[in-house]
Amino acid sequence: MVTDAEHARLATLDRLRLLDTPPEREFDTIVRLAQRLTGYKIALVTLVDKDRQWFKSKIGLDLQETPREFAFCAHAIAADDVLIVPDATRDDRFASNPLVTGAPNIRFYAGVPIHAETQQTASKRVPLGTLCVIDDQPRDVDPGDLDMLLELARLVETLIAARASAAEAVRFAEERERTLQALDRKHRQLRQAERMAKIGSWRLTLADNKTEWSEQTYAIHGVPPGDGKPLDSALDFYPPKARAIVTEALERTMATGEPFDVETDFTTAQGEFRRVRSMGEIEMDKGQPVALIGVFQDVTARFTMEEALRQVAHTDELTRIASRGRFNEVVDEKIKATIENEERCALLLIDLDHFKAVNDRFGHHAGDEVLRVMAARLNADYLSHCFAARLGGDEFVLLISDQAILKDLTSMLRRLLYDLQYTVSTNGVTLSVSATIGACWLGGAVKDRGQLLRNADAALYEAKRRQRGSAMISGRSELVLPGQAETVPLKLIQK
């Protein structure tokens, strides 16, 4: 039995005359965006008819329609809510569905209902179908992907509404003024959607390299809406490195026909830093490329958050120098560069002496202060071109690639041993902290981080065995002892 709500829904779908219409670029663009922005294999704009599900736009799927009884989207419109199916084989509603047990082997599904306005129900809006994404692997939906689908679904609704408004204008000339007002309202909604997502659109005509920008694209650039800019002027908003990336992407798309998707630094007309993402593809007319079209998004907030998280991950919380994870990245990069440039590089493994006694006698707050002091001394001016990190506990590491320092590593070790001497005094009790260092050169059989650390650790162990507060260089037998600052060559002190 067909309910009143279903009758109103089917009547609205029939009135809109969307079923069995040819492909339309606007719908196809949204579907392509949904697929590319989320990374799922299939993206669809579906319309659920009485007995079938028909695809207005599709990518990644050869079918044009399916029986309604098998349609995941029918469940979404029945509930009039977002439907997420992480693994269809584990869902009693779909486990035996032919679209799950056979091609296209649906495992993951996420669908957002697409609505249209009607006068036949109290809600004034009825679901027609969905914007959905599908994959043949089980997935957990990313909140960012879901937000993007919701925004794109609103764009589909706006597109359908604008299409309906235009049809009404043709059929009812006497309602022209009201129809124009409705169309203007829909355009405002589209601009609001752009502002909400910080996404603008653009078009570059190939005949004259002239750009056409949407309102939000102008806003991201920090310039008032106008007639667009020639390509050369538009590229001036990018720093040199970013400009080269964008130029290469444009040229590659023109040469291959493949769409591009790049994220780069960007500078507004006011000189403010932004991070932007740009996607584009070729627009064809009668088999010939006539323009590049795409979208442009300000992703500064997301980029800034990621950079902040990356900085936290790369920084030791207590000492504010590099963490062990950051050291692993840097040392691998430096080893590769050093070998390629045929230069020298040395690694110092530094272990504090009597640190446990400070913790036991004065408490961990005193021990933490010792660690902060030692970290600060590893960042001294004469070590400004070296890389210091805390490996954990009271163990530090110093990577030296400064060729001037490496000419006399022994003198530098004497200075460093002297600098890393520290006295802790509380209530008349004094404890001295020093550092023992194991050093290792990169080269010969030592060509990776693991071997470098093993050799430095062996040198550290030998130095500790012979005399704490000293240093040993792997492959040498003599012990390096602390010296006075003035015994270190002036060029090392005044770097």
Secondary structure per residue as TSV (DSSP state, phi and psi in degrees):
chain	resnum	aa	ss	phi	psi
A	1	M	-	360.0	129.6
A	2	V	-	-84.4	122.0
A	3	T	-	-75.3	166.1
A	4	D	H	-60.8	-40.1
A	5	A	H	-64.4	-41.4
A	6	E	H	-68.6	-38.0
A	7	H	H	-60.6	-44.1
A	8	A	H	-64.1	-38.2
A	9	R	H	-64.6	-47.5
A	10	L	H	-65.8	-35.7
A	11	A	H	-65.4	-40.6
A	12	T	H	-65.5	-42.5
A	13	L	H	-60.8	-41.4
A	14	D	H	-66.8	-40.9
A	15	R	H	-63.8	-35.0
A	16	L	H	-73.5	-17.6
A	17	R	T	53.7	45.9
A	18	L	-	-96.2	-27.7
A	19	L	T	-64.0	137.9
A	20	D	T	60.1	29.5
A	21	T	-	-92.6	157.3
A	22	P	-	-64.2	162.9
A	23	P	-	-59.0	145.8
A	24	E	-	-126.7	135.6
A	25	R	H	-58.2	-38.6
A	26	E	H	-62.3	-45.4
A	27	F	H	-66.0	-41.3
A	28	D	H	-63.2	-37.4
A	29	T	H	-63.3	-42.8
A	30	I	H	-64.2	-41.3
A	31	V	H	-64.1	-42.6
A	32	R	H	-62.6	-40.4
A	33	L	H	-61.9	-43.6
A	34	A	H	-59.6	-43.2
A	35	Q	H	-68.0	-44.9
A	36	R	H	-73.4	-36.4
A	37	L	H	-73.7	-27.6
A	38	T	H	-101.5	-26.9
A	39	G	-	85.6	5.8
A	40	Y	-	-78.9	159.7
A	41	K	S	-76.5	-32.4
A	42	I	E	-125.7	138.0
A	43	A	E	-136.7	139.1
A	44	L	E	-141.7	147.7
A	45	V	E	-108.2	113.8
A	46	T	E	-110.3	150.1
A	47	L	E	-125.5	125.8
A	48	V	E	-98.5	108.4
A	49	D	-	-87.9	-172.4
A	50	K	S	-60.3	-46.2
A	51	D	S	-121.7	2.3
A	52	R	E	-147.5	163.5
A	53	Q	E	-113.7	121.6
A	54	W	E	-116.0	142.9
A	55	F	E	-100.4	112.0
A	56	K	E	-68.9	-38.3
A	57	S	E	-146.5	145.0
A	58	K	E	-153.8	152.3
A	59	I	E	-147.8	134.0
A	60	G	S	88.5	7.1
A	61	L	-	-142.6	135.1
A	62	D	-	-86.8	-23.6
A	63	L	-	-66.6	150.7
A	64	Q	S	-103.8	-24.2
A	65	E	E	-160.5	163.6
A	66	T	E	-139.2	158.9
A	67	P	E	-59.8	142.9
A	68	R	G	-61.2	-32.9
A	69	E	G	-64.1	-20.3
A	70	F	G	-99.4	-3.4
A	71	A	-	-79.9	122.7
A	72	F	H	-60.5	-37.5
A	73	C	H	-63.7	-27.1
A	74	A	H	-62.5	-33.4
A	75	H	H	-69.6	-37.1
A	76	A	H	-66.1	-42.5
A	77	I	H	-76.0	-27.3
A	78	A	H	-65.0	-39.0
A	79	A	H	-85.9	-13.7
A	80	D	T	49.3	51.4
A	81	D	S	-156.1	163.8
A	82	V	-	-61.1	135.2
A	83	L	E	-117.5	123.3
A	84	I	E	-119.3	125.0
A	85	V	E	-123.6	97.8
A	86	P	S	-63.1	-39.1
A	87	D	-	-148.0	104.8
A	88	A	G	-63.7	-28.7
A	89	T	G	-69.0	-16.4
A	90	R	G	-105.1	9.1
A	91	D	-	-111.6	119.0
A	92	D	T	-58.1	-26.9
A	93	R	T	-70.7	-25.2
A	94	F	T	-127.1	-8.5
A	95	A	T	-55.8	-35.4
A	96	S	T	-99.3	7.3
A	97	N	-	-64.0	132.7
A	98	P	H	-58.3	-27.5
A	99	L	H	-75.9	-11.1
A	100	V	H	-98.0	-45.3
A	101	T	H	-76.6	-20.8
A	102	G	S	-130.8	-170.5
A	103	A	T	-57.7	138.4
A	104	P	T	-88.6	19.8
A	105	N	-	57.6	56.0
A	106	I	-	-66.1	129.9
A	107	R	-	-117.2	-51.6
A	108	F	E	-106.9	141.3
A	109	Y	E	-144.6	136.3
A	110	A	E	-138.0	120.8
A	111	G	E	-130.5	136.5
A	112	V	E	-114.5	122.2
A	113	P	E	-59.9	142.7
A	114	I	E	-109.0	126.2
A	115	H	E	-108.1	159.8
A	116	A	E	-139.2	156.4
A	117	E	E	-81.0	145.6
A	118	T	-	-145.7	157.3
A	119	Q	S	-102.4	4.3
A	120	Q	S	-98.5	-4.2
A	121	T	S	-130.7	159.8
A	122	A	T	-65.4	-31.5
A	123	S	T	-74.9	-18.9
A	124	K	S	68.6	-1.0
A	125	R	E	-137.1	136.4
A	126	V	E	-128.0	146.3
A	127	P	E	-80.0	131.0
A	128	L	E	-98.1	-33.1
A	129	G	E	-177.5	-147.7
A	130	T	E	-144.4	160.0
A	131	L	E	-101.1	118.2
A	132	C	E	-134.4	156.9
A	133	V	E	-126.0	145.4
A	134	I	E	-137.3	148.0
A	135	D	E	-142.3	156.3
A	136	D	S	-94.1	14.2
A	137	Q	S	-125.7	143.6
A	138	P	-	-59.8	139.9
A	139	R	-	-142.5	156.9
A	140	D	-	-106.1	127.5
A	141	V	-	-69.3	135.0
A	142	D	-	-80.3	131.8
A	143	P	H	-55.6	-36.6
A	144	G	H	-65.7	-38.7
A	145	D	H	-63.8	-41.2
A	146	L	H	-64.5	-41.9
A	147	D	H	-60.8	-41.1
A	148	M	H	-64.6	-41.3
A	149	L	H	-62.4	-40.6
A	150	L	H	-62.0	-41.9
A	151	E	H	-67.2	-42.5
A	152	L	H	-67.6	-35.1
A	153	A	H	-62.4	-38.2
A	154	R	H	-64.1	-35.6
A	155	L	H	-65.0	-39.8
A	156	V	H	-61.8	-43.5
A	157	E	H	-60.0	-42.8
A	158	T	H	-64.3	-40.1
A	159	L	H	-64.6	-43.4
A	160	I	H	-63.7	-42.7
A	161	A	H	-64.1	-42.7
A	162	A	H	-64.6	-38.6
A	163	R	H	-63.2	-41.7
A	164	A	H	-66.4	-39.6
A	165	S	H	-63.0	-41.1
A	166	A	H	-64.7	-39.3
A	167	A	H	-65.2	-40.2
A	168	E	H	-62.5	-36.3
A	169	A	H	-64.0	-37.3
A	170	V	H	-70.0	-43.4
A	171	R	H	-76.1	-28.4
A	172	F	-	-128.7	83.6
A	173	A	G	-62.6	-32.5
A	174	E	G	-67.9	-16.7
A	175	E	G	-102.5	22.0
A	176	R	H	-55.4	-46.2
A	177	E	H	-63.0	-44.9
A	178	R	H	-63.6	-39.2
A	179	T	H	-65.4	-41.0
A	180	L	H	-63.4	-38.4
A	181	Q	H	-64.4	-40.8
A	182	A	H	-64.7	-40.3
A	183	L	H	-64.9	-41.5
A	184	D	H	-62.4	-38.3
A	185	R	H	-62.6	-41.5
A	186	K	H	-66.2	-37.6
A	187	H	H	-63.8	-38.7
A	188	R	H	-64.3	-38.6
A	189	Q	H	-61.5	-40.5
A	190	L	H	-64.0	-42.5
A	191	R	H	-65.3	-37.0
A	192	Q	H	-64.2	-39.9
A	193	A	H	-62.6	-40.8
A	194	E	H	-61.5	-45.5
A	195	R	H	-64.6	-40.8
A	196	M	H	-60.9	-43.6
A	197	A	H	-88.7	-4.6
A	198	K	T	52.6	44.8
A	199	I	E	-120.6	129.7
A	200	G	E	-117.7	168.7
A	201	S	E	-118.1	159.2
A	202	W	E	-148.8	161.0
A	203	R	E	-145.4	133.0
A	204	L	E	-117.6	110.7
A	205	T	E	-76.6	130.7
A	206	L	T	-74.8	-24.8
A	207	A	T	-66.5	-36.7
A	208	D	T	-129.4	6.6
A	209	N	T	55.4	33.2
A	210	K	E	-97.5	138.1
A	211	T	E	-98.7	148.3
A	212	E	E	-121.6	125.2
A	213	W	E	-118.1	147.9
A	214	S	-	-79.4	170.2
A	215	E	H	-57.3	-42.6
A	216	Q	H	-70.5	-29.3
A	217	T	H	-64.6	-42.3
A	218	Y	H	-59.7	-42.9
A	219	A	H	-61.8	-41.2
A	220	I	H	-64.5	-36.8
A	221	H	H	-72.8	-18.8
A	222	G	T	78.0	28.7
A	223	V	S	-126.2	152.7
A	224	P	-	-69.3	151.1
A	225	P	S	-55.7	140.4
A	226	G	-	-156.4	-143.5
A	227	D	S	-99.4	18.2
A	228	G	-	78.5	-178.9
A	229	K	-	-135.1	152.3
A	230	P	B	-59.5	157.6
A	231	L	H	-55.9	-44.8
A	232	D	H	-58.8	-42.4
A	233	S	H	-67.9	-37.8
A	234	A	H	-64.6	-35.0
A	235	L	H	-73.3	-16.0
A	236	D	T	-64.8	-17.3
A	237	F	T	-77.0	-9.4
A	238	Y	S	-101.1	138.2
A	239	P	-	-60.4	160.4
A	240	P	H	-50.5	-47.0
A	241	K	H	-64.8	-43.3
A	242	A	H	-67.1	-37.5
A	243	R	H	-60.5	-40.2
A	244	A	H	-64.9	-38.1
A	245	I	H	-64.5	-46.7
A	246	V	H	-65.3	-43.7
A	247	T	H	-60.6	-43.8
A	248	E	H	-62.7	-39.8
A	249	A	H	-64.3	-43.7
A	250	L	H	-61.8	-45.8
A	251	E	H	-65.6	-38.8
A	252	R	H	-66.1	-40.5
A	253	T	H	-63.7	-42.2
A	254	M	H	-65.2	-34.4
A	255	A	H	-79.7	-35.1
A	256	T	H	-108.6	-20.5
A	257	G	-	82.3	0.0
A	258	E	-	-82.9	139.7
A	259	P	-	-63.4	161.0
A	260	F	E	-124.6	157.3
A	261	D	E	-150.4	105.6
A	262	V	E	-128.4	151.1
A	263	E	E	-126.3	127.4
A	264	T	E	-144.2	169.7
A	265	D	E	-72.8	160.7
A	266	F	E	-157.8	147.1
A	267	T	E	-125.4	127.0
A	268	T	-	-74.2	173.4
A	269	A	T	-61.7	-23.1
A	270	Q	T	-90.0	4.0
A	271	G	S	82.7	13.6
A	272	E	-	-87.8	139.2
A	273	F	E	-71.5	139.4
A	274	R	E	-139.5	157.8
A	275	R	E	-115.0	126.5
A	276	V	E	-128.3	152.5
A	277	R	E	-119.7	132.7
A	278	S	E	-128.2	131.7
A	279	M	E	-122.9	143.6
A	280	G	E	-156.2	160.6
A	281	E	E	-153.9	168.6
A	282	I	E	-81.4	138.8
A	283	E	E	-101.2	126.2
A	284	M	E	-105.2	147.9
A	285	D	E	-140.1	115.2
A	286	K	T	54.9	40.9
A	287	G	T	82.5	1.9
A	288	Q	E	-119.0	139.8
A	289	P	E	-70.5	127.8
A	290	V	E	-118.1	-20.1
A	291	A	E	-162.8	165.3
A	292	L	E	-108.3	133.1
A	293	I	E	-125.6	152.8
A	294	G	E	-177.8	-169.5
A	295	V	E	-124.7	159.5
A	296	F	E	-140.6	123.0
A	297	Q	E	-128.7	137.9
A	298	D	E	-85.1	109.5
A	299	V	-	-111.0	25.9
A	300	T	H	-58.7	-44.1
A	301	A	H	-61.4	-46.1
A	302	R	H	-65.4	-42.0
A	303	F	H	-63.5	-43.9
A	304	T	H	-62.0	-41.5
A	305	M	H	-63.8	-43.3
A	306	E	H	-63.9	-40.3
A	307	E	H	-64.7	-40.1
A	308	A	H	-63.6	-43.1
A	309	L	H	-64.4	-38.8
A	310	R	H	-64.8	-39.7
A	311	Q	H	-64.9	-41.2
A	312	V	H	-60.9	-43.3
A	313	A	H	-66.8	-28.5
A	314	H	H	-91.1	-5.6
A	315	T	B	-118.0	132.5
A	316	D	-	-69.4	125.6
A	317	E	T	-62.6	-38.1
A	318	L	T	-78.6	-49.7
A	319	T	T	-94.2	-14.6
A	320	R	-	64.6	17.5
A	321	I	S	-101.9	-178.5
A	322	A	B	-61.9	147.9
A	323	S	-	-85.3	173.3
A	324	R	H	-62.0	-40.5
A	325	G	H	-61.7	-42.7
A	326	R	H	-65.6	-38.8
A	327	F	H	-58.7	-44.3
A	328	N	H	-58.7	-39.9
A	329	E	H	-66.9	-47.9
A	330	V	H	-66.7	-44.0
A	331	V	H	-65.4	-36.0
A	332	D	H	-66.3	-41.8
A	333	E	H	-63.6	-42.8
A	334	K	H	-67.9	-38.7
A	335	I	H	-60.4	-45.3
A	336	K	H	-62.1	-45.8
A	337	A	H	-66.5	-39.5
A	338	T	H	-64.1	-43.4
A	339	I	H	-65.9	-43.2
A	340	E	H	-64.5	-37.0
A	341	N	H	-89.1	-0.6
A	342	E	T	55.0	44.7
A	343	E	-	-109.6	-179.4
A	344	R	-	-104.4	157.6
A	345	C	-	-157.5	142.1
A	346	A	E	-133.4	149.8
A	347	L	E	-121.5	134.1
A	348	L	E	-114.5	123.1
A	349	L	E	-100.1	121.5
A	350	I	E	-118.5	125.8
A	351	D	E	-124.5	130.3
A	352	L	E	-79.2	138.4
A	353	D	E	-94.8	137.3
A	354	H	S	67.9	18.6
A	355	F	H	-68.4	-39.0
A	356	K	H	-61.7	-35.6
A	357	A	H	-64.0	-37.0
A	358	V	H	-64.4	-46.6
A	359	N	H	-59.8	-45.4
A	360	D	H	-68.4	-37.3
A	361	R	H	-87.2	-41.7
A	362	F	H	-109.3	-10.3
A	363	G	-	99.7	164.2
A	364	H	H	-69.2	-25.8
A	365	H	H	-63.5	-36.9
A	366	A	H	-69.4	-40.3
A	367	G	H	-62.0	-40.4
A	368	D	H	-61.9	-38.9
A	369	E	H	-65.3	-38.7
A	370	V	H	-58.8	-45.8
A	371	L	H	-62.0	-40.9
A	372	R	H	-65.2	-40.5
A	373	V	H	-63.4	-46.2
A	374	M	H	-62.4	-40.2
A	375	A	H	-62.7	-41.5
A	376	A	H	-62.6	-38.3
A	377	R	H	-72.2	-25.2
A	378	L	T	-75.7	-10.5
A	379	N	T	-106.0	21.3
A	380	A	-	-60.2	160.5
A	381	D	G	-57.1	-41.1
A	382	Y	G	-72.0	-8.0
A	383	L	G	-109.5	18.2
A	384	S	T	-62.0	-24.8
A	385	H	T	-99.2	11.9
A	386	C	S	-102.4	166.8
A	387	F	E	-119.1	117.1
A	388	A	E	-108.1	144.4
A	389	A	E	-149.3	154.8
A	390	R	E	-101.0	121.9
A	391	L	E	-81.3	-23.9
A	392	G	E	142.6	152.3
A	393	G	T	56.7	-126.5
A	394	D	T	-108.3	28.4
A	395	E	E	-111.5	129.2
A	396	F	E	-123.4	168.6
A	397	V	E	-142.2	144.5
A	398	L	E	-130.4	121.4
A	399	L	E	-101.0	122.6
A	400	I	E	-114.2	116.0
A	401	S	-	-121.1	0.6
A	402	D	-	-68.2	113.9
A	403	Q	H	-66.7	-28.8
A	404	A	H	-66.1	-43.9
A	405	I	H	-65.5	-39.5
A	406	L	H	-69.0	-14.7
A	407	K	T	-66.0	-26.6
A	408	D	T	-141.5	72.6
A	409	L	H	-64.1	-33.9
A	410	T	H	-62.8	-43.9
A	411	S	H	-63.8	-39.6
A	412	M	H	-64.0	-38.5
A	413	L	H	-65.2	-38.9
A	414	R	H	-61.4	-45.4
A	415	R	H	-62.6	-44.0
A	416	L	H	-66.4	-42.5
A	417	L	H	-59.1	-39.8
A	418	Y	H	-64.8	-43.8
A	419	D	H	-67.4	-28.7
A	420	L	T	-90.2	13.7
A	421	Q	-	-86.1	134.0
A	422	Y	E	-150.3	139.9
A	423	T	E	-115.1	132.5
A	424	V	E	-112.4	124.3
A	425	S	E	-127.8	131.3
A	426	T	E	-149.0	126.1
A	427	N	T	52.9	43.2
A	428	G	T	80.2	-1.6
A	429	V	E	-103.0	130.5
A	430	T	E	-122.4	133.0
A	431	L	E	-127.2	139.4
A	432	S	E	-105.3	133.9
A	433	V	E	-113.3	136.8
A	434	S	E	-133.2	-173.7
A	435	A	E	-132.5	141.7
A	436	T	E	-111.6	137.2
A	437	I	E	-125.7	134.4
A	438	G	E	-112.7	125.2
A	439	A	E	-115.1	149.0
A	440	C	E	-144.7	138.4
A	441	W	E	-88.1	144.1
A	442	L	-	-83.0	134.1
A	443	G	B	139.6	167.9
A	444	G	T	65.0	-125.2
A	445	A	T	-80.5	-10.0
A	446	V	B	-92.5	101.0
A	447	K	-	-130.8	6.9
A	448	D	S	-145.5	167.8
A	449	R	H	-60.5	-43.1
A	450	G	H	-59.4	-47.1
A	451	Q	H	-68.2	-36.5
A	452	L	H	-61.2	-46.5
A	453	L	H	-68.1	-38.1
A	454	R	H	-63.8	-44.2
A	455	N	H	-67.1	-40.9
A	456	A	H	-65.0	-38.3
A	457	D	H	-65.7	-39.4
A	458	A	H	-64.1	-40.9
A	459	A	H	-65.7	-38.3
A	460	L	H	-63.3	-44.4
A	461	Y	H	-60.6	-42.1
A	462	E	H	-67.1	-39.8
A	463	A	H	-63.4	-43.5
A	464	K	H	-63.2	-38.3
A	465	R	H	-64.4	-36.9
A	466	R	H	-87.3	-43.0
A	467	Q	-	-169.9	116.9
A	468	R	T	-65.3	149.6
A	469	G	T	82.3	16.1
A	470	S	-	-120.0	-175.8
A	471	A	E	-138.9	149.4
A	472	M	E	-130.0	140.2
A	473	I	E	-102.8	124.9
A	474	S	T	-52.4	131.7
A	475	G	T	93.3	-7.0
A	476	R	-	-114.4	159.4
A	477	S	-	-105.2	-21.6
A	478	E	S	-79.2	146.0
A	479	L	-	-90.7	137.6
A	480	V	B	-100.1	127.5
A	481	L	-	-110.7	159.6
A	482	P	-	-63.2	146.0
A	483	G	-	-124.2	170.6
A	484	Q	-	-76.0	154.7
A	485	A	G	-57.4	-35.7
A	486	E	G	-73.5	-10.8
A	487	T	G	-83.3	-9.8
A	488	V	S	-87.4	135.8
A	489	P	-	-50.7	141.6
A	490	L	H	-57.2	-34.7
A	491	K	H	-65.0	-23.4
A	492	L	H	-82.6	-31.2
A	493	I	H	-78.4	-37.2
A	494	Q	T	-102.3	33.5
A	495	K	-	-65.9	360.0
